[in-house]
Amino acid sequence: MEKKEFDYLLQIRDLKMHFPVKAGIILDHVIGWVKALDGVDLTIKHRQVVGLVGESGSGKTTLAKVLLLLEKPTNGEVLFKGKDIHSLDVSELKAYRRTIQAVFQDPFASLSPRLRVKEIITEPLEVSSTLSKEELENKVGEAMHMVGLDTGLRRVYPHELSGGQRQRVAIARAISTESKIIILDEPTSALDVSVRLQIIHLLMDLQKTLELSYLLIGHDLAMVAYMSTDIAVMYLGKIVEFGETKELLKNTTHPYTQALIAASLPDHPRDKRERTVLSGEIASPLNVPPGCRFHPRCPGKKSICREQEPSLVPVGDNHWVACHLDGQKAASSSI
Amino acid sequence: MEKKTLLQVVGLTTYFFSFARTRIVKAVDNVSFEVNAGDRLALIGESGCGKSTVAASLLRVLPPSGETVSGKILFEGEDLLQKSNKEMTQIRGRKIAMILQDPMMSLDPVFTIGEQIGETLKQHTSLRGDSLIQRIKELLLAVQIPEPERRIKQWPHEMSGGMRQRIVGSIAISCEPKLLICDEATTNLDVTIQLQYLNLLKDLQRNTGVTLVFITHNLGIVAELCEYVIVMYAGKIVERAPVVDVFDSPAHPYTKALLDAAFGLQVLRKRRPIPGEPPNLANLPPGCSFNPRCVYADDRCRKEEPPEVTLAAARSAQCWYPIKA
């Protein structure tokens, strides 16, 4: 393949993931679709930390699975070096898998209990490279050092480590292949509160030192905002707002993003305020509302919202919103 | 107005024992506190600090390896630790109720919503038949679940997480308890649903006067909902204070460290992580349990356990060098 410089690492175009819901015993037929992803466009560039925020049913985990080739989308494409990741040949696939790694939420479930730390860290390397035993040992030492783990722990099993240490092992594993993009799926939610920030700072330091890009998936907007350069807000399978972090928080435009910010808890008891709670429940991806999928819960909806689905349009410098009300910010909620 | 003491915990000590008692985990170590009627108390600390064990000790639902070895739990003046099992069944669900973190664990998947709410009501009241169903409908409306007639026949898996947690809430308040303990009740809920739920709890308190004890590690919930805070670490209470004081001028280094490490949207400043790891309760360091992670620790902290020091009215900290305001 010719060496071509791309200004993005991954380009996600109109990605859809519709899971069929089948019924019937003999003649099994489809009675509905779970539209986990319903048309997502996103670009991940070099050294960018894209935060993906959304609640249940938003599709953020499904997006991660598609990028990791754990699911094949029903529509759309994910371009890596100009080619769709689902049509790569064997060597291109190996290169892709080296480039993109992941750190998951549960540091106990994501590490094999039967492997020692050093084996966990080198497992991705054994599949894709031809390093000698000595080189692998060095890699392990390097990776452990980078994540702040005592190299004396290399022969230890995961159950002998604390949650924070296990997550460090998961991170060491993710950087061992000299990856360029790491998908972080709620990397600190399962950790003790006092340890969370240590891991977050570690991830932020690694991002700078190794010039990594992250796709950070989280439900805690404050934590995502702390770590990310840009934020994409997802609702029921689509991105409803996207922007550079400070801009998005300062000029929050989409009513759902405003609701997320409004629903966030105060930093101090004196900051408590009466605020309108978003009504209703998050709709099911089995039954996506017509028109704008957020309209049933939207405080400012107009008749067009029930009929036509809005597309992402720019509302500022690197700030995109999918809303028919765009430009009209609701009175109080942006900070 | 003189506030009535509803609950008085004195010297509560609960240990977990391994087989043949070779290892002892000091989950709760000499914990004493008071809760007045109508209070909104937060019991904060990270996992392993003992806060959930305090709740389990109170309701006497410890697992077989746990044992409350000493102390008194005076509820409405009577020591719960002296009560028989039969007497405790009259208290659980009726005088003291608890909402846990995962509604899918709290609700039985093979019984309908109506059957589950009805179960508690049948245990503690004489309501049956139509009057029982009427009460169940009232409870569903009280937790803001519309169309109660339809919901009564539904199963837990047919409802969203937020709804299930509200059902759990309705079971908890069904017999009008005096004390409601919420143990990480909103941790599994989506952000927008969490706020609805916290508002619901506030409404419940306004309408029924129930006393709330909130067990959590989330300082945002404490800021939003609670009036008084008790901070636990390694099985002991390290600080207690009114909520505004805790946020404005934490006295214990652990409390301060938690605040420094917490996230908030209002100010996106650089936060400071707490060094080290939470302690191993079977092998606590000598002296103050927090000393390995404390930036202010000195030799005294490493050798001698500090006493609880009263700092002001309703404020104290267990530290040799409480941080001055």
Boltz contact constraints between the chains, C-beta under 6 A:
constraints:
  - contact:
      token1: [A, 55]
      token2: [B, 190]
      max_distance: 6.0
  - contact:
      token1: [A, 56]
      token2: [B, 190]
      max_distance: 6.0
  - contact:
      token1: [A, 162]
      token2: [B, 277]
      max_distance: 6.0
  - contact:
      token1: [A, 192]
      token2: [B, 46]
      max_distance: 6.0
  - contact:
      token1: [A, 192]
      token2: [B, 47]
      max_distance: 6.0
  - contact:
      token1: [A, 192]
      token2: [B, 278]
      max_distance: 6.0
  - contact:
      token1: [A, 193]
      token2: [B, 46]
      max_distance: 6.0
  - contact:
      token1: [A, 193]
      token2: [B, 217]
      max_distance: 6.0
  - contact:
      token1: [A, 194]
      token2: [B, 46]
      max_distance: 6.0
  - contact:
      token1: [A, 194]
      token2: [B, 274]
      max_distance: 6.0
  - contact:
      token1: [A, 197]
      token2: [B, 261]
      max_distance: 6.0
  - contact:
      token1: [A, 197]
      token2: [B, 271]
      max_distance: 6.0
  - contact:
      token1: [A, 197]
      token2: [B, 273]
      max_distance: 6.0
  - contact:
      token1: [A, 198]
      token2: [B, 273]
      max_distance: 6.0
  - contact:
      token1: [A, 201]
      token2: [B, 273]
      max_distance: 6.0
  - contact:
      token1: [A, 222]
      token2: [B, 263]
      max_distance: 6.0
  - contact:
      token1: [A, 222]
      token2: [B, 264]
      max_distance: 6.0
  - contact:
      token1: [A, 222]
      token2: [B, 265]
      max_distance: 6.0
  - contact:
      token1: [A, 223]
      token2: [B, 263]
      max_distance: 6.0
  - contact:
      token1: [A, 226]
      token2: [B, 263]
      max_distance: 6.0
  - contact:
      token1: [A, 259]
      token2: [B, 192]
      max_distance: 6.0
  - contact:
      token1: [A, 260]
      token2: [B, 191]
      max_distance: 6.0
  - contact:
      token1: [A, 263]
      token2: [B, 191]
      max_distance: 6.0
  - contact:
      token1: [A, 263]
      token2: [B, 192]
      max_distance: 6.0
  - contact:
      token1: [A, 263]
      token2: [B, 195]
      max_distance: 6.0
  - contact:
      token1: [A, 264]
      token2: [B, 265]
      max_distance: 6.0
  - contact:
      token1: [A, 265]
      token2: [B, 220]
      max_distance: 6.0
  - contact:
      token1: [A, 265]
      token2: [B, 224]
      max_distance: 6.0
  - contact:
      token1: [A, 266]
      token2: [B, 223]
      max_distance: 6.0
  - contact:
      token1: [A, 266]
      token2: [B, 224]
      max_distance: 6.0
  - contact:
      token1: [A, 267]
      token2: [B, 264]
      max_distance: 6.0
  - contact:
      token1: [A, 267]
      token2: [B, 266]
      max_distance: 6.0
  - contact:
      token1: [A, 268]
      token2: [B, 223]
      max_distance: 6.0
  - contact:
      token1: [A, 268]
      token2: [B, 247]
      max_distance: 6.0
  - contact:
      token1: [A, 269]
      token2: [B, 223]
      max_distance: 6.0
  - contact:
      token1: [A, 269]
      token2: [B, 243]
      max_distance: 6.0
  - contact:
      token1: [A, 269]
      token2: [B, 244]
      max_distance: 6.0
  - contact:
      token1: [A, 269]
      token2: [B, 247]
      max_distance: 6.0
  - contact:
      token1: [A, 272]
      token2: [B, 224]
      max_distance: 6.0
  - contact:
      token1: [A, 277]
      token2: [B, 195]
      max_distance: 6.0
  - contact:
      token1: [A, 277]
      token2: [B, 196]
      max_distance: 6.0
  - contact:
      token1: [A, 277]
      token2: [B, 199]
      max_distance: 6.0
  - contact:
      token1: [A, 278]
      token2: [B, 192]
      max_distance: 6.0
  - contact:
      token1: [A, 281]
      token2: [B, 160]
      max_distance: 6.0
